[in-house]
Amino acid sequence: MNILITGGAGFIGSHVVRLFVEKYSDYHIFNLDALTYAGNLENLKDVENKVNYTFLKGDITDEVFINNLFEKYKFDRVIHLAAESHVDRSIKDPLAFVKTNVIGTMILLNAFKNTWKDNFSNKLFYHVSTDEVYGSLGQTGLFTEKTAYDPNSPYSASKASSDHFVRAYGETYGMPYVITNCSNNYGQNQFPEKLIPLFINNIINNKGLPVYGDGNYTRDWLYVKDHAVAIDLVFHKGKNKETYNIGGFNEWKNIDLVKLLCKQMDAKLDRLEGTSEKLITYVKDRPGHDLRYAIDASKINKELGWKPSVTFEEGLNKTIDWYLNNDDWLHGVTSGDYQLYYEKQYNN
């Protein structure tokens, strides 16, 4: 079986690619990534020479390229992770998010549909999305798979649009699909523009920790390896045309999370407790900032038996240890040297 994983050199994608390559020797995993700033092939050094793994450099918005790939490899299944995902970037350049998240998804859907037409037996288009499509919660309540869409940022609007197109292709063309909407991921190999790796790096270097508004924005946090396991389960056992919400049951206010991170970092760096907290600075809020996200993951738990393997405190501890033990990786990313890896390894 030929499986295409898009965005497989990114944070979540690299964990999914590694899991599938190592676990399923009878699958051939094709990792398609444009290697934009967040794509890092060093995340996959341990599987790059496996016989059931192939890396493909390319952009999902290149229609001719994508059509040629599908014609050549006849991908039986797709796990679509490629996306622009940073909300702040979407506010500055919303059109880039439309191009990748909407147009790119459409091009993949068309290629998949045209390759298999009416013969979709044992085929699947798996679309990975976000809880941000649901908008903002108040102080109570949880997002379920039936929650109405109400996106508030250009990023979440682009992901909501792509979700709708996947469902539309399922209804119009009979294309088999599943969709998952997940909460904030954290863990190893995350590009340090996101809160947790950014603040780990800033604490190491005694730089400020910018917290939006009053710090009371609330998010549910999902350990990335738990997310990869959930994707594996949905891919193999999820029901056709179903949506599954994946959450960590780890709801934290941003300021409480940051203070916990500071406390763990002080202990690991042998600094006096409270040292890192002094780096916290409150900054002007960003536009359209959703107050609270929280996922009800009971459906995937009841139907597929999935649940998080770690508490947030445990996962954060593992994450900090990884960054502290992989300072070469962190330096390579922050310096930009990681972008040279493709040329070194794949220049032929």
SULRACOR-V489058 format. One record per pair of residues at least 24 apart in sequence whose C-alpha atoms are under 6 Angstrom apart, sorted by sequence separation. I is the first residue (numbers start at 1). J is the second residue. If there is no record, write none. Layout:
i->(I/I)
j->(J/J)
This chain:
i->(28/29/30/31/32/33/34/132/28/30/31/32/33/34/222/1/2/3/4/5/6/7/222/6/133/221/10/10/221/9/220/9/220/9/219/219/218/218/185/187/217/218/183/184/185/186/187/216/217/184/185/186/216/185/215/215/61/60/63/67/77/76/77/78/79/80/81/77/78/80/247/131/247/126/128/129/130/131/246/124/125/126/127/128/129/130/131/245/124/126/102/244/101/94/98/102/248/178/250/177/178/180/182/90/176/177/178/179/180/181/182/183/90/178/180/182/87/209/212/213/208/209/210/211/212/213/3/208/209/210/211/213/2/3/5/210/212/219/2/3/4/5/6/7/217/218/219/220/3/5/6/7/217/6/226/188/187/152/142/143/144/142/143/136/142/136/137/136/137/11/11/16)
j->(52/53/54/55/56/57/58/156/53/55/56/57/58/59/247/27/28/29/30/31/32/33/248/33/160/248/38/39/250/39/250/40/251/41/251/252/252/253/221/223/253/254/220/221/222/223/224/253/254/222/223/224/254/224/254/255/104/104/107/111/123/123/124/125/126/127/128/125/126/128/295/181/297/177/179/180/181/182/297/176/177/178/179/180/181/182/183/297/177/179/158/300/158/154/158/162/308/240/312/240/241/243/245/154/240/241/242/243/244/245/246/247/155/243/245/247/155/279/282/283/279/280/281/282/283/284/75/280/281/282/283/285/75/76/78/283/285/292/76/77/78/79/80/81/291/292/293/294/78/80/81/82/292/82/308/319/319/288/294/295/296/295/296/290/296/291/292/292/293/189/190/228)
